[in-house]
Amino acid sequence: MQDSFRNSRKQRGQHQPGLHFRSFQVARSREGTGNILANARRQYERYLALAEAAGDAVEAQNYYQHAEHFFRVMRGQDA
């Protein structure tokens, strides 16, 4: 009885390849593009504020690069 129970359970570390990716595609296709752009704008403004508040030039540059990524997302360019 115990052996059949062990065999029926999914073993730790074993997963179905591609399952996460497919579920991500379905979830993404349900989102509206307006939601994505609003989120990109919010993140863009967030990283600009963090860059301006950063005390270190390297830290500020890192935040500016993140902001640039979301700027490109808003403009529809590849990041």
N, C-alpha and C positions, 0 to 999 in steps of 0.2 A: 504494500500500500504506500509506504513512504517513498519507495523508488519511483512509482508512477507519478507521485506528487512532484518530486524533484524534476523529473523529465518534462512535466507539463509547464513548469515555470520557466520564464525567460532567465537565463543565467546572467549573472552580473558581468558587465563589460560587452555583452552581445547586444547589438542594436540592428535595426533595419536600416540599411544604407539608403540615404536619400529621403528618408521620411521627414526629417526636419526641414530640408530644403523645399519639399513639396508643400508642406503646411505653411511655410513662409510665403511662397508664391501665391497661395490661395488667399492668405490674409492680406497680402499687399495688393492683390487685384481688387479687393473689396474696398480699399481706401480710396477716397477721392483725392485728386491732385491738389485741390485747395488745402486739404489738411496737411499734405506734405510741404507745400509752400509756406503755410503759416508756421509750421514747426521749424522749417529752415530759417525763416526770418527771425523767429524767436531765438534760435541758437546763434545766428549771426550777431544779433544785438548783444546776446549774453557774452560771447567771446570778445567782442569789441570792448565792452565794459570791463571785462577781466584784464584785457591788454592795457587799457588806460590806467587801471588800478595797480598793475604789476610794478614791483619795486626794482626788478632786475630786467635789463635789456633782453637777455636771452629768453626769459620767461614771457616777456611781452611779445617777442617775435613768434614764439610758439603759439600764443593765443591768436595773434594776427593770422598765422597760417591756418588755424582752425576756422577763423572767421571767413577767410578767403574761400575755403572749401564750401561753406554754406552759402556764400555769395554766388558761387558758380552753380550750386544746386538751384538757387532761386532764378538764375538767368537761364537755366536749362543746358548749361555746358557740362562737359565731362569734367569730373574732379581730378 
